[in-house]
Amino acid sequence: MFLEVITPDAKFFEGEVESVTLPGAKGSFQVLNNHAPIISALGKGIMVIKTKDSEQRVAVEGGVAEVLDNKISVLAESLTEE
């Protein structure tokens, strides 16, 4: 899967991932390969990006996520690395 994370200031992440856990407005959810298409508002919480070699945790302050054809686009209001 391909993940792109963008804030109003810059592109934070772009690359292949194994999974992504996102803080949805109504609770967290995980996106794996071949996930059904979805658009979700993001709340305040932790986003976990798992690649083949590492895991990165990032605090999210809200935004929107779209999953379509194994591409995840996250438009975040602000991010803070943990």
N, C-alpha and C positions, 0 to 999 in steps of 0.2 A: 504494500500500500504506500501511497505517496501522501505526505503531510506537508502542509504549508500553514505557518502561523504568522499572522501579520498584526501589528499594532499601528496606531496612528503615526508613530514615530519611525518605525522601521520594520523590516522583515526579520522575525526572530528565529525561525527555523524553516528549513526546506530540505526534504529528503525522504528516503525510504524508512518505514517503521514496521515493527511487528504488531504493535497495538497502541492505542491511545485511550486513556481514561479522562473523561471530561466532566466538569461540574455543571451539569444541566440545571436549569432554573427550578426543576421539580425533583432534583436528585441526580447523583452522578451516574454515568453510563460509560460502558467500554465499547470501543469500535475495533473489530477484528477484520481480517481479510474477507471480502465478499459480503460486507454488511449491507443491509437494505438501505436504500436512499432515505435520508432524513435531513431535516433542517431543525435546529434547536437553539433556543436562547440559552445563554450561559449565565450562571450566577457566580457568586463569589466562592472560590474554592481552589482545590489543587488539581492541576492537569498533570498526568503522568505519561511521559513519552518513552516508549520502550523500543529501542532499536536492536539489531542483532548483537551489538557489542556493549550497550549501556542502557541505563535508565536515568531519566532526567525528570525532576519534580519542579513544577513552576506554579506559583500562586497567580490565579486569574481573578480579575476584578469585574468580570462580566463581558458580554459580547455575543457573538453568533457563531455557530458551527454548521457546516454543510458536509454531508457525506454523499458522494455520487461516483459510481464506477471505480471504486477503490482509490478515490482521491478525497482527502479530508482537508477542508479549508476552514481555518479558525481565524475569525476577525475578533481580536480581543481589545477591550478598552484599555487595559494595562496589564503588565506582567512583571512579576518579581521572582527571580530564581531563588530556590531554596538551597 
